[in-house]
């Protein structure tokens, strides 16, 4: 299962260093490059909750195998695409696969062993570290087709291995609520709302960084290979931060709120200064914050599912909807804002929103403290 998370992350992260190459070869505007990043998120947004509900009914393993097959097919499509629309369609297909991996796959891991849930973030971090560097170096030497075909072949092997793996005994299937009942059960749960806020902030900062940082670095004269290396360094920081966060164990929304404050300060760097040194510093700090935030978010969502009496797949799917929504809106809006004004303005607009989200999460602890104080009187 972790091999699938790694492979899917490779496909997801491979586009970041290649965005400037596609923009040059296909004569794409910033809005069109943003659409490539947003396409996978748009289909993930549409598919996340339905996949979560189907997962709770049909079983996580079956959906996980199908997601591996689709990861392979969409990677091949991206490698063979020679025009914008075929590339866009392949990215859209990958979004469905990516949503299934991070909904059915994460639910599958949660069913097998809850302690393994936090390990998904370091594994994703490894793929995010390898993906940009691999794509940048291989595309530079062998062309745009090579990295996606290689990753697609790896995904096909993973799909075959998953299909042939022994089938574990599934727990007795219990009746799960429908979509309306699920939302009614989860909407008042502060842990679910906290997970939604965290995934929205993380998705916004990651997608805006993946869109604008490589383009700005390229404009600063940095090579495609060096851009891949810079993104790889950020991903290595993501790995280390994810491992540390997983070892620290379960933490509450207030901790994540302070991480959002730090993320807002990091977003202020490219908003004030778009030199290469500032962009590299932003990539490093953003990576550390995002790793810790997502490590907190998934256990929050899974725990809230048990408290609310709904399936883990549904709650995790809702968190993924938040992620997907932010990664649809941010590249399109950020690309349009950057094209109409500047990259600095696009980053600047995220700063107050991120600060407000952090303040809300920090303040969410206050009612619980007041209730505890009253109970002691």
ABEGO torsion letter per residue (X at the ends): XAAAAAAAAAAAAAAAAAAAAAAAAAGBBAAAAAAAAAAAAAAAAAAAAAAAAAAAAAEAAAAAAAAAAAAAAAAAAAAABABAAAAAAAAAAAAAAAAAAAAAAAAAAAAABAAAAAAAAAAAAAAAAAAAAAAAAAAAAAEAAAAAAAAAAAAAAAAAAAAABBBBBBBBBBBBBBAAAAAAAAAABAAAAAAAAAAAAAAAAAAAAAAAAAAAAAAAGBBAAAAAAAAAAAAAAAAAAAAAAAAAEBBBAAAAAAAAAAAAAAAAAAAABABAAAAAAAAAAAAAAAAAAAAAAAAAAAAAAAAAGBBAAAAAAAAAAAAAAAAAAAAAAAAAAAAABBAAAAAAAAAAAAAAAAAAAAAAAAAAAAAAAAAAX
